[in-house]
Structures are given as structure tokens and as C-alpha cells.
Amino acid sequence: MQARATRTAFEAWQERIGVCRDFAHLAVTLCRCLNIPARYVNGHLGDIGVPVVDPMDFSAWMEVWLDGAWHTFDPRNNKPRIGRIVVARGRDATDVPLINSFGPHVLKSFRVWTYEVAQ
């Protein structure tokens, strides 16, 4: 069974498979069922501070409103990461898609560089 673009939060939970978007939707849904404000976030998650296994890419995670502030949680990686670059925040992936257009796309090249900056 593979991840697909139309997976619902319930299917991700039931089938225990998905991509970062699916797990973010599932966690946002759980928080909202518990009356905890949560929002979907997409952006770039680099490889700073982690062993490089696969090329890094755009990613999805969530933010939860706790004690008067938004806090980042990553249901896919399930551990703190540094170097997140937020592209958009919204109710879900439909609210803030990384691309929203019609017709064929040919991506010739795309690169993102991230560097750790000392405080």
C-alpha cells in the first residue's frame, strides 16, 4: 500500500501509512477533536543536525496553541528538528497548497540551501 494524494486523516490512522502531510492532518484533527487549536504548516525542512539519508524536501508539520503561544510539532519525524523554513500556515493542505495550477509541469532544476546561523 502506498501513500496517495487523496488520503484522509482517518485512512492515515487506520492504515498506518502516509507522508508528512497525512500525519500532520491526522494530528491536527486529533487536537481539534480535543478542542486544542491547531494549524497545518508547510515549508522546507533541511538536514541540519540530522544524518542525511534522503534528499531533503518540502515538508508538512503542525503548530498547536498552548499556554498563549504557537508551538511546533512534527508528527512524521516525531523529534525536534532545526532549520524549518515556513512557507505557509492554514487550516489544512487544501488551504495552503505548495502548488495550485493546471497542466503539465516540467521542473528543470530546484535547489534550496540552508545554513545554521549562530545565535
SVG drawing of the C-alpha trace seen along z (x, -y; Angstrom):
<svg xmlns="http://www.w3.org/2000/svg" viewBox="-14 -35 41 37">
<polyline fill="none" stroke="black" stroke-width="0.4" points="0.0,0.0 1.4,-3.4 0.7,-7.0 -1.6,-8.9 -2.8,-12.5 -6.3,-11.8 -5.7,-10.1 -7.9,-11.3 -6.8,-11.6 -9.0,-8.6 -7.3,-6.5 -3.8,-7.5 -4.7,-6.4 -6.5,-3.2 -3.9,-2.1 -0.9,-3.5 0.7,-4.8 1.2,-8.2 3.5,-11.1 4.2,-14.2 1.0,-15.9 -1.1,-12.9 0.4,-12.7 0.1,-16.5 -3.6,-16.3 -4.1,-13.4 -2.5,-15.2 -4.4,-18.5 -7.6,-16.5 -6.9,-14.8 -6.1,-18.2 -9.2,-19.8 -11.3,-16.9 -9.9,-17.7 -10.7,-21.4 -7.0,-22.3 -6.4,-24.9 -4.1,-23.5 -3.0,-24.6 -1.3,-23.0 2.1,-24.3 4.1,-23.6 7.7,-24.6 11.2,-23.3 12.8,-21.1 16.5,-20.8 19.1,-18.3 20.7,-20.5 21.6,-18.4 20.4,-15.1 22.2,-12.3 21.4,-12.8 19.6,-9.7 17.5,-11.1 17.5,-14.4 15.6,-16.9 12.4,-18.4 9.3,-20.4 7.6,-19.1 4.4,-19.5 4.1,-19.8 1.7,-21.4 1.5,-24.1 -0.6,-23.9 -1.8,-26.8 -0.7,-26.0 -0.3,-28.4 -0.8,-31.5 1.7,-30.7 2.0,-28.5 4.3,-25.5 5.7,-23.4 5.1,-19.7 6.2,-17.2 4.1,-14.1 6.1,-12.5 9.6,-12.9 8.4,-12.8 11.5,-14.6 12.7,-18.2 14.4,-19.5 16.1,-22.8 16.2,-24.8 12.4,-24.8 11.5,-27.4 7.8,-28.1 6.1,-28.7 2.5,-28.9 0.1,-28.2 -3.5,-27.3 -6.4,-25.1 -5.1,-22.2 -3.2,-21.3 -6.1,-22.5 -5.9,-25.9 -2.2,-26.3 -1.0,-24.1 2.6,-24.3 1.3,-24.5 -2.1,-25.1 -2.2,-25.1 -3.4,-23.1 -1.5,-21.5 1.9,-19.7 4.9,-21.0 8.5,-20.4 10.9,-21.2 14.3,-21.6 16.1,-22.4 15.3,-23.3 17.8,-23.7 17.5,-25.0 20.5,-25.7 20.1,-26.1 22.9,-27.0 22.9,-27.0 23.4,-30.5 25.0,-31.1 22.8,-32.9"/>
</svg>
